[in-house]
Amino acid sequence: MSLNNRIVSIVDDDPHIIFFHEALQSIPGIRIFTFTDPVFALEHFQVNDYAYVLGITKKDIPFESLRKNDTNECVHNR
């Protein structure tokens, strides 16, 4: 795996997760994805599992957020 193709994802139902993204973006060689939809995050992981080095999530994401919902989407990708 190339050093520039490593992925870190952050999953949180709070849209303010962008602050975590900003804190991590200074780490060279990784791409950071933040998600507010845990289903979308899981789908992203399943497609890109070979590149993941870390997934950060909170333990109390509300159960109702697991429903497929078109209004939830990837918040940020760099």
C-alpha positions as CSV (number, residue, x, y, z in Angstrom):
1,M,0.0,0.0,0.0
2,S,1.3,3.4,-0.9
3,L,1.9,5.8,1.9
4,N,-0.4,8.3,0.2
5,N,-3.3,5.9,0.0
6,R,-4.0,5.3,3.6
7,I,-7.5,6.2,4.9
8,V,-8.7,7.4,8.3
9,S,-12.5,7.8,8.7
10,I,-14.4,9.6,11.4
11,V,-18.1,8.7,11.9
12,D,-20.3,10.9,14.1
13,D,-23.9,12.0,13.8
14,D,-22.8,15.5,14.8
15,P,-22.0,17.6,11.7
16,H,-19.3,19.4,13.7
17,I,-16.9,16.5,13.2
18,I,-15.1,18.8,10.7
19,F,-13.0,19.9,13.7
20,F,-11.5,16.4,14.0
21,H,-10.8,16.5,10.3
22,E,-8.9,19.7,10.6
23,A,-6.8,18.3,13.5
24,L,-5.8,15.2,11.5
25,Q,-5.2,16.7,8.1
26,S,-1.7,17.7,9.1
27,I,-0.6,14.0,9.2
28,P,1.2,13.2,5.9
29,G,0.2,10.3,3.8
30,I,-3.4,9.8,4.8
31,R,-6.8,10.8,3.4
32,I,-9.4,11.7,6.0
33,F,-13.1,11.0,5.4
34,T,-15.8,12.2,7.8
35,F,-19.3,10.7,7.8
36,T,-22.5,11.6,9.6
37,D,-24.3,8.5,8.2
38,P,-22.9,5.2,9.7
39,V,-24.4,3.2,6.8
40,F,-22.6,5.3,4.2
41,A,-19.4,5.0,6.3
42,L,-19.7,1.2,6.4
43,E,-20.3,1.1,2.6
44,H,-17.2,3.2,2.1
45,F,-15.1,0.9,4.3
46,Q,-16.4,-2.2,2.4
47,V,-15.2,-0.8,-0.9
48,N,-11.9,0.6,0.5
49,D,-11.0,-1.8,3.3
50,Y,-7.5,-2.4,1.8
51,A,-6.6,1.3,2.5
52,Y,-8.1,1.8,5.9
53,V,-5.6,2.3,8.8
54,L,-8.1,3.8,11.3
55,G,-11.8,4.3,11.9
56,I,-13.0,6.6,14.6
57,T,-16.5,6.5,15.8
58,K,-18.5,7.2,19.0
59,K,-20.4,4.5,20.7
60,D,-23.7,6.2,21.1
61,I,-24.8,7.0,17.5
62,P,-28.6,6.9,17.7
63,F,-30.1,3.7,16.3
64,E,-32.4,5.7,14.0
65,S,-29.4,7.0,12.2
66,L,-28.7,3.5,10.9
67,R,-31.6,3.8,8.5
68,K,-30.7,4.5,4.9
69,N,-31.4,8.2,4.4
70,D,-30.6,10.2,1.3
71,T,-30.2,13.4,3.4
72,N,-27.2,12.0,5.2
73,E,-24.0,12.1,3.2
74,C,-20.3,12.3,3.4
75,V,-19.4,15.6,5.1
76,H,-15.9,16.0,4.1
77,N,-13.2,14.3,2.0
78,R,-9.6,15.3,1.6
